[in-house]
Amino acid sequence: AGEETVRVAKELKADLIVLGTHGYSGWKRFTIGSVAEYIVRQAPCAVLTIRHVERRKEDRRKLSRRKTKSK
């Protein structure tokens, strides 16, 4: 995924890559690898990474109720 993203960015002469991340660190990042880190290091342009934030259970319940009511 990372290599393909960098290849396409080069091909399109991209000015910016916007990339979502899981925010893994430590051992998890080491064992899983980091596509985001690869892209940041290899990209021919600026890279903006946005870390995924897990919603609290209460927030997910409220959101779920809203979706159910709107149907």
N, C-alpha and C positions, 0 to 999 in steps of 0.2 A: 504494500500500500504506500509506504513512504517513498520508495524508488519511483513508483508510477506518478505520484504527486509531484515530485521534483522534476521528473522528465516532462510532464505536461506544463509545469510552470515555465520551464526553459523554452519549450516549444511555443508557448503563447506569449513569451516575453512578459510574464506577469509582473505587476508592481507590488502585489501583496498577496499572501496566502493567509486566510483566516482558518484557524484550526481549533476544534474542540478537543480537550484532553480529559482523561479520567482522574488525573491528579495523583497517580500512584507514586510512591516514593520508597526508598529503602529496598528491602529484599523483593517485594512484589514487583517493583520496576525492573529489577535485575533479572528476575526469572521470566517475566512476561516480555521484556524488551520495551523500547519506547519509540514508537513510530513518530511521535511528536518531536522527540529529541533529534532523531535522524533528519527530519524535515528541516528543523531549525538550523542544524549544522550544515546541511547540504544545499539548501534552497538558494537560488540565484537572486532572491529578492527578500524583502522584509517579511517576517512571519509574526502574526498576532495569534497568541494562544489564549484560549478561554477555558478556564478550569470548570468542569462540571461540579455543581453543588447539589448534594442530595437533599431533597425536601424532607422536612419533618413529617412524621406520620399524620399529625393533626392537619397540616397543610394539604397533604394528599387526600385526606378524607373530605375536606371542604371542597377541593377541586372536583373530586368525584361526584359529590352531591350536586354541584352546579351543573355538571355535564348531564346528569340524570334528569334534573328539573327542566333543562332547556330542550329536551327531546320531545 
